[in-house]
Amino acid sequence: MATNLREDFLKSVKEDSPAAFLRLIEQHNSRNESFDVGELLQTLPKKDHESLWTGLRDMTQRLILANPLSSQGNVDLQDEHQSCQWSALLSFLEGVTTVALCALATAEKTAQSPASFLETAIILHGLLMLLPEEAKALQNNISQLCELWIVSDLSGKEELVTNTVPFVIIRSLGRGTASDVKCVWSLRQCLLVIDLEDNSSASLKQVLHQCMIHPMYLKLEEGRRFLSFLFGLNPELSKEFHKTIKNQIPYCAVNSLRLYGEVYFRAWRVASGVYLKVLEENCIQDLMYCAVHAQRTGTQSMASRLRKVLEYFHKQKKQRGVDEALLRLYQPIIWRAFKAANPMVRANAAALLTDTFPLQNPDAGNEEIDALLQTQFDILKNLLEDPCPTVRATAIHGVCRVTGVFWELIPAHVIKMFLTTLITELAFDTSSSAVRVTVFQGLKVLLDNRLSHPLLKTLLVHLQDLVHDSSEKVRIAFLDVLLFVKGLKAIKFWNIVPLEQLLCQLEVEQSASVTRRLVKLLVNSFHPTSKGPDIQVSRCLALWKSNPVASRKFYQYVHLHSTLSATGKFMLFLCQYLVKFAKREGDENTQSFESEDNEESISSAEDKENAENLEDNSDACDVEVIAGLVETIAICWGGIKDKLDQNANEATKTKLVEKFSKALPRLFGSITHPRVQGACLVIAGFLPSSALPAFSAKCLSSLFSLPATALSTEYGPLLNCLCAWNQVTEVIQLIEERISAGMSGTSKSSRMEEGKKRKKKSVTFQLPLENKHTLSLSFLSWLMSEPTCRTAVQERSDKLRQIAVSLRLIMATIESRLASSESPLASLSPSDEEFFQKAFQAYCLIEIHLHHMEKNEEHGGAMVALEYVLVWADRVLLPAMNGNLPVPLIKSGNTSKRLHDESQKSSCLIEDLVKIILTCLSETTLLGIAQEKFYNQAAVFTTSLANLGHKAAEFLPQLAKLVYQVAHSILFSDVCATNVHLRGGPVTIILQNMLKILSSCDTPEVDVLPQALQAVRPALSEVLLLIEVWKRRSGANLSLMSPLLSAVVTNIKQQISTAGEETSEDALPMVAAFLVKLITSSQALLRSFMSELKKQVLSGELSGAVDTKASVARLLAALHGFADASIIKTCALHIAERRNGSDAQTSADVKEAQAVIQKMLVKLEIVV
């Protein structure tokens, strides 16, 4: 059967029968058939072998001529006959390729391949780049055939290069697989037979350029080798490759930069002659020059990126020839850079010197090497004294790295000189905190070398005061050094900074990052995890005695440095200690509790001994320290609460609950100190209500009986307990009843006399002796601010809605008071005034909370409520404020003074209410629940505020916050991202109103302008910069410079008209000076401002009236030296031309304005 198949196969070729040939190829490809072309070729004699390939060659040529590939694109898909012919041709070519691959796999025949086999391969190679997209499999097979031929080094392989190499490279760029890149690497020698200077190689050079920036080539070892190989193809092409890489450096990934350095180094290591010269002078030295002169701004600056590329070279200094090459290439660049006037160039050179230290020629004499080394030491010393902080910081990093790495090779006097300069001078550099930070970062590098410890041990003591440095970054860096020292045996950190000093800093520290480091540094001293709980408790006592505030902060983080079980055991021992103290205080039940407790918690002989030691120490404590211990338990429990709730820690939680459920009642009864009671309440909140049945039953009554003057430290823990024990409904009910009673009580108390008050009683709520409605608002504020309480309240939004309905009545109450002549707002008692303010604030905030809690649309959400508040305030509050504030100061008469005081009091309340409204507007915008309609209503409200004039100056901080939030929300929201219009929108309106208020304050009668400008500066600056950032991202032409320019010109115009000749030529009025200073602080803002100024001047908007031109001229003079001189000159010339051409008036004001213009033009050196 096999013989018949072989004869059929040869017959199909001899008789030129493609159909029979394809049937046999299908049998070869089928797994169910036994026919194998490879076995057949092994058994063929040489004569049949030659005839086979001659037949396949002829048949291939005939079929291609009958169906030329060039006409494939014109084949009508509806012509089934032509389509079938085309498919048959592709199938035949696949069959021929299959036979060719099987032939190459036959080891015995590869060396005896007939000429017709090569000719067939050449035909297929010619079709490689002409085949259509759907013939990908055929292309890959032909490519594989050519690759095998080339790799097998068969005769005629040069004929198969021109299409194979470009195809393989293009395929690797498209699919980007590792196997494709490895294939390209295996064919690299083929590029040597291609004339790359010929015009026909242009497309190949383009794909080679693409290889330089393809990530897969950089990722794979073979890819990087191939890129290095490309630098040896042609000197001119190497320069082009270098330009391609340089253009890619600013944008590629950071890890790719080091890989590019490896590519350059591999190419340099094997280069010689002209190729070596091109690589060194046109590539590597060019990178060095750019690295010295590149910009350093930004986290990934161009200078740092170029250093990453060169870093691979610098790390190969141990290889022969690298040291000499680095010195030779850097020599004409780096020594000159240290003398450059530009500090950034000096800083870049210092960083490169650090990376390459020491620059030397190993083949030179000792004297030459020593002289060059001393030159580098002198340069580093001079850099430490450089006037630029950036250069000093870079030099510090370099000195520490060089000294730490080459300690044994550097002379001792040089090391001492460096370290003394660092620790006694640069560590106290008051001009730059970055320099001080770099000193500590460098000290960590030095401490990594054990040889530095003896010298540093004596020097580090001088740094102890820097733990109190005003810069947070410096404190963090110093504490990192102390934490590093903590792990050393030769130096003790408490010898550098005493423990008392560390505790003092912990006491006043506001930064969480610094606090965490301080606790980590002190934890082994005051809470040693390797010691028993008795030692930890005794250290705890000592800590609370020495510094209570630091102790409180210390135990907030101490659980992070101990296991949960160890922290639980520590809390149990603290509880045992407190029980001992309670016994001594006279609790009659403590004796029985103690014996019971000893059986349960003291389970080992060691623990019993520890408990005895605690009992001995309990006599030496006062109640303040005891309060600190109870607070320690509360703080530690709060830190591990989330972990205790996990199933794996159920045993520890059970022990704590069981212990404290028995201890807390005794502590409550024995120690009446307020701090102890408050901390016990906090601990009780961590326990289930079933563990404290008696206490949980009276907790609500305790809250009810609190006096009206109760503080948050008294009611806060009670509220936490009630929320934890699922009694939040009762708390909300209490709050709602008291608020309702307070609403009726305040309205009655002012209208009725004392006798009538006693006669009238509430039916639904029995008021206590003192009104506690204000305290209930404090309860509500606590519930909505504490996370655990807020979660409980959110589950009862219907109850909260009842409170909101009650609080909404406060607006009607305030309105009636303002409209009433019998009981005006000014006659309110201080408690009622506080209630009005807190109730109104609570209503606004509850509506915001309910917006997220309520899922239905029944109440309309916070937007509807706040829109009503805006309308009400515009109708009620602002007119009242406008009528109340301008009260003349009465110099005599008790009645007049009283009326004035009451009026001022009423105005203060209204101001507070307006501030609450503005704050809520900002909060809703920040939360992302506001919409465009709401922004517009808020802008209209600010317009009403601006109409108050200087009386609205009190609201400028809130307005500044609002304009920032609205701008941020509009610019960066998904809805408005593609269609933003600032001109005439809410942002512009609010900004114009702010500027209007500021301008109204710029009068001699009002002295609030400096404070107002200080209040709006941060937010206004952020808004303007925010818009510039958005402009760069979106490419849109948006700006708020028009209202700013208008405000500046108007302010200057007012100064010219009021001050006249007495005004200094250089002095701008206060508002204008403030805005100009703000704008000139940023180049981006200044460019936008000058663009708007030029636009309005040239369009005639600011070059009409003579006083306007005078104002613009003064503004140009103020901007002289800051802004683009060409724009200033253009605007000045335009003003000068308009002045000569149109100003024919001769009034005194006009002449005065013209004189101002003339002075400014002279100052700007504009000759007309």
Secondary structure, 3 states (H helix, E strand, C coil): CHHHHHHHHHHHHHCCCHHHHHHHHHHHHCCCCCCCHHHHHHHCCHHHHHHHHHHHHHHHHHHHHHCCHHHHHHCCCCCHHHHHHHHHHHHHHHHHHHHHHHHHHCCCCHHHCCHHHHHHHHHHHHHCCCCCHHHHHHHHHHHHHHHHHHHCCCCCHHHHCCCHHHHHHHHHHHHCCHHHHHHHHHCHHHHHHCCCCCHHHHHHHHHHHHHHHCHHHHHCHHHHHHHHHHCCCCHHHHHHHHHHHHHHCCCCCHHHHHHHHHHHHHHHHHCCHHHHHHHHHHHHHHHHHHHHHCCCCCCCCHHHHHHHHHHHHHCCCCCCCHHHHHHHHHHHHHHHHCCCCCHHHHHHHHHHHHHHCCCCCCCCCHHHHHHHHHHHHHHHHHHHCCCCHHHHHHHHHHHHHHHHHCCCCCCHHHHHHHHHHHHHCHHHCCCCHHHHHHHHHHHHHHHCCHHHHHHHHHHHHHHHHHHHCCCHHHHHHHHHHHHHHHCCCCCCHHHHCCHHHHHHHHHHCCCHHHHHHHHHHHHHHHCCCCCCHHHHHHHHHHHHHHCHHHHHHHHHHHHHHCCHHHHHHHHHHHHHHHHHHHHHCCCCCHHHHHHHHHHHHCCCHHHHHHHHHHHHHHHHCCHHHHHHHHHHHHHHHHHHHHHHCCHHHHHHHHHHHHHHHHHHHHHHHHCCCHHHHHHHHHHHHHCCHHHCHHHHHHHHHHHHCCCCCCCHHHHHHHHHHHHHCCCHHHHHHHHHHHHHHHHHHHHHHHHCCHHHHHHCCCCCCCCCCCCCHHHHHHHHHHHHHCHHHHHHHHCCHHHHHHHHHHHHHHHHHHHHHHHCCCCCHHHCCHHHHHHHHHHHHHHHHHHHHHHHHCCCCCCCHHHHHHHHHHHHHHHHHHHHHHHHCCCCCCCCCHHHHHHHHHHHHHHHHHHHHHHHHHHHHHHHHHHCCCCHHHHHHHHHHHHHHHCCHHHHHHHHHHHHHHHHHHHHHHHCCCCCCCCCCCCCCHHHHHHHHHHHHHHHHCCCCCCCHHHHHHHHHHHHHHHHHHHHHHHHHHCCCCCCHHHHHHHHHHHHHHHHHHHHHHCCCCCCCHHHHHHHHHHHCCHHHHHHHHHHHHHHHHHCCCCCCHHHHHHHHHHHHHHCCCCCHHHHHHHHHHHHHHHHHHCCCCCHHHHHHHHHHHHHHHHCCCCC
